[in-house]
Amino acid sequence: MIDVHQHMLPPDYRRWLTRGGETHDGFPVPRWSVGSALEAMDRFGIARAYLSISSPGVLAADAAESLQLARDINDFAAEMVDAHGQRLRYFAAVPTNDPERAAEEAARALDKRSASGVGLLANTGGVYLGDPSHRPLMQALDARNAVVFVHPGSLPGPAIEGIPPFAADFLLDTTRAVIRLVTSGALDAYPNVRYILPHAGGFVPYAAMRIARTTAFPGDDWPRVMKALRSFYFDLAMSASPTVLPSLLAFTGADHVMVGSDFPYAPSGPIEGNLASLRAYPLAAGDRAMIERGTAECLLLR
């Protein structure tokens, strides 16, 4: 299997991340190393993984510090790929609070540091993907036919007591980003960028008809919006349940679905249960091959 949703926490990044405490977005910041990633992959039956950083990205208070964090992460990841490229690849970190610098770092990582794509947060301080302010970054990504791995975070508003952000807010955050990308015209303006949505796309596949009918482009009919929604790719991190899979596969084809583990933020037990659920779900042999490996190979192996 190929896993497109796995996370890395290089030592310097983890130290920065935990300066204010050992939790973020409602869960503890896990321990991680290249060795632990490879061991987990062997345990889960994963042949290759694409690693990225999770929320809150590299959003330091100072833009220069954000850029330096991103560069350090990407240099660490490039060395990881040099040593373990048959098994480990990565999506580059970029400072989305500074689109000009984000564009420069995306270009450096993709052109010179062996990145397979770029990881972007669904929103940066309440500014969602598709916002016109992202133009420099999106132009750089479009020019390179880049793959973007979208990762959600806390919503730009207060959390609700008793509901951790990753339980529901992450799913809404992803859905908001998708709607913004579609309705802003970003998919048409930057047609060479392809997007992977985590956790089976948040609410997108299941609310697609409602989204399409209520957000149709002025002068357009809703089928165009549905077509745009179906252009996204979806991973199955913590989402390969017997109820999610039929809904997702009724919305899109196996050639737009991929495996995701969410290691190390997800514990081993839930990851194993998620993968077991995928293995138990009845699929045609060709569809299973696409989900477990073929879709990722077509999308990511350049």
N, C-alpha and C positions, 0 to 999 in steps of 0.2 A: 504493500500500500504506500501511497504518497500522501503525506500529511501537510496541508497548506496552512494550518492554524496551530502553530506551536510558538512559544515565546522564549526569549532569551533575556537574561539579566546579567550582563557583564559586571564584574566587581565594582568598577567605578560608578556605573549607573545605579547599581543597587544602593551604594553608599549615599548617593545624591537623593535617591528616591525615599530613603528611610530617615533623612535628617529630621523630619518632623514627626516621626512615629513609624511603627512597623505595619500599619495598615493603610490601604488606599482603596477607595470606592467600595468600602465595606468588607474587604477581605485582607488577610495577612499577606504581606509581600513574601513570596516563597524564596527558598534557597535554590540556587541553580548553578550548574557548571556544564561545560561541554560534555564531560564524562557522564554526568547524570542524564543528559539528554540522550546520549547514545545508548545507555543502559535501558532507559525507558522505551526507546524505539525498538530495541531487541525484544523487550517484554511484550510490547503491544503488536509486534509484527509489522512495523513501519520501516520501509526500505529507505525512504528519503523524506526529509522534512524541510519546510520553509519557515524560518524563524523570524520573528518580529518582536518589537517591544509592545507592551500593552499600554493601556491607559495608566497614567496621564501623559504618556509620550515624553517629550523633552521640553515641556512648557515651563521653563524657568522664568523668574520675574524679569530677568535681563535678557534681551534678544541675543546678545553676544554669547552669553553663557549657554543659551539654548543651542546655538550653532555649534559651540565647542562640544557639548554633550552629544549631539548628533554625529559629529565627526569622529569622536572617540568610539561611539557604538559601532559605526560603520567600519572603522579601521579594525576594531576587534573582530567584527563579523567577517571581514575580508580575509583576515588571517585564519579564522576558523574554516572558511571555505577552502583556502589553500591547503589546509591540513586534512580536511574531511569532505572534500567537494562531492564525492560520490554519494554522500549521505546527508550532508547539511548544506543548505543554501539560506539566503536571507532576503528580506524586504527591508530596504534602507529606512532609517529614521531621518526625518527632516524637521526643521523648526517652523511649524505651521503658523506661529505667531509673527513670522516675518517672511512673506511670500517670496521676496527677492532672494533672500538668503536660502530659503527652502529650495528655490529653483536651482541655485548654484550647487547646493549640496546634493540634490537629486541627480544633477548632471554628473557631478564628480563620482557619486556612488555607482551610477549605472554605466558610465563610460570607462571608469578607471579602477573601481573597487569591486567588481564582480557581483554587484547586486542583481537579483532576479526581478526586482520590482521595487515599489516604494510603499511603505505603510503610512496611512494617513488616519488621523482621528476624524470621526464623524462630525464633531464640532470642536472649534477652538474658541473658548470663551464666549460661546453662544453664536459664533459665526460658522455656519454649516458649509459643507462641501457644495460647490456650485455658486458660491458667492462671487461676485465680480472681482473682489479684492484678491482672489486666488489666481488671477490671470497669469502672472509671470510663472508660477509653478505649473499651472495646467499647460501652458505653451511648451514648457520644457519636457513635460511628460508626453504630450501629444507628439512632439517631434521625435521621440524615442520609442514610440509604440509601447509605452510602459503599461505594466500591470500594476494596479493599485489595490492593496489589501486594506480595506476599511475596518477600523476597529472602533467600537463605541466606548463611551465613558459615561460619567454622571451627566444628567441633564443640566442645562443652564438655569437652574432654579433649586429651591430647597428640596432636600430629600424628605420622604415621608417616614416618620418614625415606625420602626418595625418592618419596613420593606427595604432590604438592602438594594443598592442600585443595580447590581448584576442580576437581580431576580426579574425585573420588568423594565427598568429605565434603560438598560443597555439595548433592549429590543426596540424600544421606541426611538432611541437615539439613532440607531441604524436606519429605521424607517423614515425618520425626518430627513436624514442625509440623502436617502434615495429620492424622496419626493422633491427635495431642493435641486438635486442634480437634474432630474427630469424636467421640472417646471421652469428652471432657469435657462434652459437651452444649452447647458454645458455638454450634454451628450452629443448634440449636433455640432457645437463649436469645436469640440476636441474629440473627433470620432475615433482616433487611434488609441485612446485610453480605454482599458478594460478593467472592470471592477470585480473584486471578490468580496462578497458580503458574508460575515460570520454568522454562526448560530442559525443557519437556514434562512437568513435574510430578515431576522427580526419578525415583524408582522407583514412584510411585503407580500409574500405569496398568498397569504390567507385573506388579506384585505385588498388584494390587487384590484378587484372590480370596483370596490368603493373608492379606492384611491383614483383610479382612472376616470370614473364618472364625475368625481367632484373636483378634479384638478386638471381636466383636459385643457390643452393649449387653446387660447382664444382663436376661434375660427376653425379649430380642428375637432374631429370626433374622438371619442374615448378609445377606439381600437388603436390609435396611434400611441397613446399613452401606455396601453397594455403591451404593445410591441416593445416600447422602450423599457418597461419594467422587466420584460423577459430577456433583455440583453445582458443582464447582470449574471454573475456566477455566484454560486452559493456553497458554503462549506457546512459540514454537519457536526461541528463542535458542539457537544452536549445537546444534540438535537435529533439524533437518529432513532426517534421513538416510533412505535407502531401507528401513532396517529399523525405525527409530523410527516413521515416519509410519503404516505399516499397523497397528502395535500400538496407537498412540494413537487412531487413528480407529476401530479396532475396539472401543475402550473408551468413547469419547465421540464426539459428533457434531461436524461442522464448525462448528456454532453455539456451540461452547465452545473453539475453537482460534483463535489469533491469531499474527501475525508478531512476532518479536522479533529484534533485531540484536545487543544487548549492546555497542554502541559507547559509549565508546571503549576499553573494556577488551578487547574482541575486536579483533584487527587486521583491516584491510580484506580481506585475502585470504580468511581463514576466513569472514567475513561474506558475501562475494560467493559463496563456494562453498556456504554454507548456503542462501542465497536461490536459487542456481541449482538446487540439489537439490530445493527446494520447487517451482520452476517446472517441473522435469522430471518430477515425480511425477504419474502419471495421476489426475486428479480430475474429477468432473463439474463443469460450468461453474458451477453454483450453489454447490457446496461450495468451489470455489476463490475465488469472490467473497466468500463468508462469511469464509474464513480470511484473505484478503488485506485485507479492509476491513469487511465487513458485521458480523461479530461485535463488533469494537471499536466501531463506530458504535452498535450497539444497547446495548452495555454502558456506554459512556463519554460519549456526547454527551447532555448533560442540557439 
